[in-house]
């Protein structure tokens, strides 16, 4: 959608596109939302547009849509034990990389084990 709300709202949130548009991923079909979209599209001045968009935003938020993207049922974590830091780090340290160093021997062991290329 562009920066100015308009007829593209129908593609994202309109009932007519709920079953066919890839943009209406939540598949919303609501007569109330359709009416609010028409108010936004037909706004004749900036104040009417502002009020209409706020009303549409509140109505859409009330649905509490959650659309997972790039879903993966597993979590993968890599742990490479080739970086080290002093045992005692300064209190309130944000973990700057200045405290860390690369251990070439550990990296070679990981490569030999097939964990690194």
N, C-alpha and C positions, 0 to 999 in steps of 0.2 A: 504494500500500500504506500501511497505517497504521504507527504507530510500534511497535506490538507485532506481531511476525511471526506469521502464522497461515495460514489456508486460502487467502488471496490468493496465497501463494507458488506454489500449484498453477497458478494462471492465468498467472503470470509465467514459471515455470520447469518446469512439469509436462509430461510426455509427452502427456497426453490433450489438451492445448490447443495443442500445437506447430503444428498445421496450420490452426487456426482463430482463435486469439486474437491480437489486435493487440498485446497486452502481451508475448507470447512472441516477440518480433521475431527472435530468433536461431534460433527453431525447434528448440530443444533437446529431444531425446528421449533420456533416459538413465534406466535402471532404478535406478542408484545415486542419482541426484539425487532421483528419486521417493521412494526409501526414506528419504533424509535429510529430505525435506520432511515425510514422515509422522512422523518422529521429532520434528521441530519442532512440528508441529500437535498431537501427542499428549503433549507434555511435561507432566508433572504438577507440577513444581516449578521454581523460578527457575534453579537450578544446571543441571538437565537441559536447560532451554531454552537457557541460555547456551552450553553445550557443543555442543548440536545445531546451533545457529545458526552457531557458529564452524566446525563441520565442513562445513556446507552452504556457507558462504562460501568456505572453502578449495577445495572441490570445484568450485564455479562459477568461481572465479578460475583454476583449472587449465585451463579451456577457453579462456581468453584471448579472449573474445568482443570483437569490434569491430563496432559497429553505427553506420554513418554516418547522420547525420541532416542533413536540409536539404542534400543533396549538390549541388554545383555543379562542373562540370568546368573552369570557368574562375575565375581570380582577378581581381577588379576593384580597381583602385587609383585613387583620385582625388587629383589633385595641383593644389592651388589656389595659385598664386603671387601671393597678395595679402597674405601675412603675412611680416613681416621680423623679424630680430633682429640685435643687434650682431655684427660679425664676430668679435670676441673676447668670449667668454663666460667668466665666472669659472670657475676650475678646480674640479672636483668639483661643478659645478652640476647639479642634477637637472632643469633645463630649466623652471623656474617661468615662468608666463605673464607675469610682470612684465618679462621681457626682450623680449617680443614686442610688435609693434604692427601695426596694420592699415594697409595702403597703399591709399587710396581710388582712386588713379589706376590701379593694377594691377587692382583689382577691376572698375573700369569697362571696362578693356580686355578682361577675361575675359567680362564681360557682352556686350560688343559682338561678341566672337568666338562667342557662343552657349554658352560653358561654364558660365555662371551665369544664373540667372533674376533 
